[in-house]
């Protein structure tokens, strides 16, 4: 069986030696080259056989130049699988490596023992982020989608849904916001249409008459309705909102 050709770029000479020996000891892998500078793997791409590039992100005094290397290399060889092995665990760094460097995987150095299995998965075309980065990137993705949705739902619509959740009736909301009830209904319909565009598979959104209770509950589940200090909680017995 043809070995998986792996090129390693790491600026720490001792760690580079450790990685080379560790990966080279795998029966199905061959280390075809090593480097310690950003320019080295870029120059090696068209010359040295490599199926997987194992890349550190800090390769000089200029932080994150490994991301620059990944961007350039992916432009030259889109098919090359790049795995980041770095001590950096900041959310933004991980996000940039995946989004702009288009790396296949991101592993923090404390989990270097997991690198061989990651190399095998990458060479086989199987996607999947290591657990040391997956949770961080998932949180970033969730916040990004929340932010995108919040930009489409107006502050007034959020305020109306927040007040509904606190127990105000539509009539009371209209009075507080100096609206009429029809305007409140119109804003709720707009918010419903916005959410429907994002979640067309939700059965209750396909109904002709949208269920306001479900709309508010979904907005809460999506993290859109943070507590608002300027809106007091309602007293017990206040009329609950209607569907």
C-alpha positions, 0 to 999 in steps of 0.5 A: 500500500502506498504510504501517506506522504506527510510534510511537516512544518514546525519551527521548534527543532525538538518538537519537529524531531519528535513529530518526524520520528513519531509520524515516520514510525507509523507503518502507513506513513512517510515523512517526505520533508520537514521545514521551519519557515513559512516559505519552505512548504510553499516552495516544496509544494510543487517539488516534494510529494505530499498528501498531507501538510502538518503545519504550525501557525507561529513560524517566526516572530511574525505571529500566525504566518502559518495561516498565510502559508496555508492561504498561499498553498491552498491557492496553488494546490486546493486538493492538499490536505492541511492539518494545523498543529499549534499551541494557539487555542484562540477562537479567532485564530482557529476560525481564520485557519479554517475559514481562510486557510481552508485547513482540514483539521486543527489540533492543539499540540497537547493532543499531538498523539492524535495526529496520525489518525487525523492524517489518515482521515485527511488522506482518505478525504474524511472531514472532521475537526479534532475535539480540541478545536471543534467546540470552539469553532462551533460556538463561533458558528452559533454566535455568527448565525445569531448575529446574522439573524439579529441583523434581519430582525429589527430592535422593535420586533425583538422588543415586542417578542420580549414583552410578549414573553414577559406577559404583556398583551398586544394591547398593552404593548401597543400602548407602551410603544405608542403603536396601535395593535395592528402595527404590533401584529404587522411587526410580528408578521415581519419577524415571522417571515424573517424566521421562516426564511431561515427555518422553512422546514418548521411545520408551524411556520408553514401554517397560514396563521402563524403561532405567536407563542411558538415564534417567541419560544423559538426566538428564546431558544435561538438566543435572540431575546436577552433580558432587557433592563428597561422592560420590567417583569409583569405582575402575576395574573397579567394577561398572557399573550395570544396565538 
